[in-house]
Amino acid sequence: MNTNIKEILVIGLGLIGSSIAKASKEKGIKVHGFDIDDKSLQYASDNKIIDNSFNSLVTINNKEITSYVDLIVIAVSPEATKDIINNIQQLWNTQTTITDTSSVKNHLLYKDVTNIVLSHPIAGSDKSGISSGDENLFTGKKTVICNPFNADKKHTQRLEDFWKFVLQMRVSEMSVKDHDLMFAMTSHLPHLISYALIDSIRLSSKDVKDNVGGGLKEFIRLSGSNPEMWRDIFELNDKNIIKSLASFQLSINNLLELITKTKELPEVFSHSDLLKKELEDIKSYKEDSF
Amino acid sequence: MNTNIKEILVIGLGLIGSSIAKASKEKGIKVHGFDIDDKSLQYASDNKIIDNSFNSLVTINNKEITSYVDLIVIAVSPEATKDIINNIQQLWNTQTTITDTSSVKNHLLYKDVTNIVLSHPIAGSDKSGISSGDENLFTGKKTVICNPFNADKKHTQRLEDFWKFVLQMRVSEMSVKDHDLMFAMTSHLPHLISYALIDSIRLSSKDVKDNVGGGLKEFIRLSGSNPEMWRDIFELNDKNIIKSLASFQLSINNLLELITKTKELPEVFSHSDLLKKELEDIKSYKEDSF
């Protein structure tokens, strides 16, 4: 399979970026890399996670690189994603495809740009950082592509090929609006709830350390994700999260009413069971973060 | 190690009861069994999970068995636990120790009974039923013992020995009040939240099936637990759960305020991180249910 992708540039060499770099190198693609953290960049060079390093965004923001870099993948937090796109304007509307990996999209607003297509590869880990990079992190998982700026077919096709054939992922397309609401419900709200639950236990001052029942482990894991990334997600997607939270609160109230008044809970619970079956294939995803 | 436990009777041969039966047989203990479901009882006999089966609570409720059964473990849902204890009154105040495995304890109220000591072995699985029984389900996990009826030292010591040396668990003691509040916070509320979250997604009518981000998987798993058991837990521990829920709601509100007004989230999140470290050893528990 010829994807026409011979060289890529990964900006941000954390868990996501370094995993993408590793998977790409494995497929024979030449990988350029940049990270604002000198140590990560050095680590990437030393461990041959990348073939070549750039030392600043200024050197990247140069039309010259569009002659050999087919695709730029920006793998940083949501706010930083916006900053980086704004700092490589020389590369807008060139033959190089530009994409990102942000979990929220509504803040990425550009006009008359034909080579930016947004991506959200759905995988991750409670680990973070370049040393956790794993060339199989994304294998078999799914990427959502959003194309809000009507990028040229050449760019959307190349990006789709990249996720499908280099990273070996399934791909589907969604509007930014649908994406941000869907992930508010299925990822952002669960994370918010986890932070709140752990926070409320902490505030209770009970020493739960050695006396914990089942059910908390998942919440602890979720609440251990990268705080900066989650601050960005919560701030940028606040309206959708609040909307999802309102609906969650209604369900809490319904359950409370059942608990305190009737014996009918099992029927309500069987709804969850139904959804559980519908969502069986989610279980094959590695969890989280992005 | 001589635990002075030569024969036990397990009432309820689901995941928990059959796991206890298997682990006990492995240590050379003779295991009698009973289950209200004939098929489970037959399965237990056929697969030598038990050495001998009783065919009714009436035959069990006979002082004769106290001459050879050292310990009775009742491994059924919380409400059924109460019913069974009430149906074996001939065995109260005998030399046979009686215990349970219920996740909630405040409904188990008896007076002048010297041989009933309550247990909550903390382990479980999203699987259920006798075919999921696993002799190592409890190994290395923890059992909370509550002794609200001031049982004789002989019985508390025998029970402690059973969990420690037969099931190879750690043991700690707690009051019923502390137990039920602790597990409301760390297990019952997380489950309630999971049911509510999945329910609210279901009610949204969004087809999330193929478009789910990280974070939901844990909630789906939790909401797939045994509905009858959770109905009992929610009903019987409603006051503690509502108290924990109130504190959770405060934390949700605090987070919302931060999301919508400030950039300070990472500091709040670092609290979770602190708790995460404190709770590191929870991660070694297999999750849930009981």
Interface residues (C-beta under 8 A of the other chain):
Chain A: S103 H120 I122 A123 G124 K142 V144 S172 M174 L181 M182 F183 M185 T186 S187 H188 L189 P190 H191 L192 I193 S194 Y195 A196 L197 I198 D199 S200 I201 R202 L203 S204 K206 V208 K209 D210 N211 V212 G213 G214 G215 L216 K217 E218 F219 I220 R221 L222 S223 G224 P227 E228 W230 R231 F234 E235 D238 I241 I242 S244 L245 S247 F248 L250 S251 I252 N254 L255 L256 I259 T260 K263 L265 P266 V268 F269 S270 H271 S272 D273 L274 L275 K276 E278 L279 D281 I282 K283 Y285 K286 E287 D288 S289 F290
Chain B: S103 I122 A123 G124 K142 V144 S172 M174 L181 M182 F183 M185 T186 S187 H188 L189 P190 H191 L192 I193 S194 Y195 A196 L197 I198 D199 S200 I201 R202 L203 S204 K206 V208 K209 D210 N211 V212 G213 G214 G215 L216 K217 E218 F219 I220 R221 L222 S223 G224 P227 E228 W230 R231 F234 E235 D238 I241 I242 S244 L245 S247 F248 L250 S251 I252 N254 L255 L256 I259 T260 K263 L265 P266 V268 F269 S270 H271 S272 D273 L274 L275 K276 E278 L279 D281 I282 K283 Y285 K286 E287 D288 S289 F290
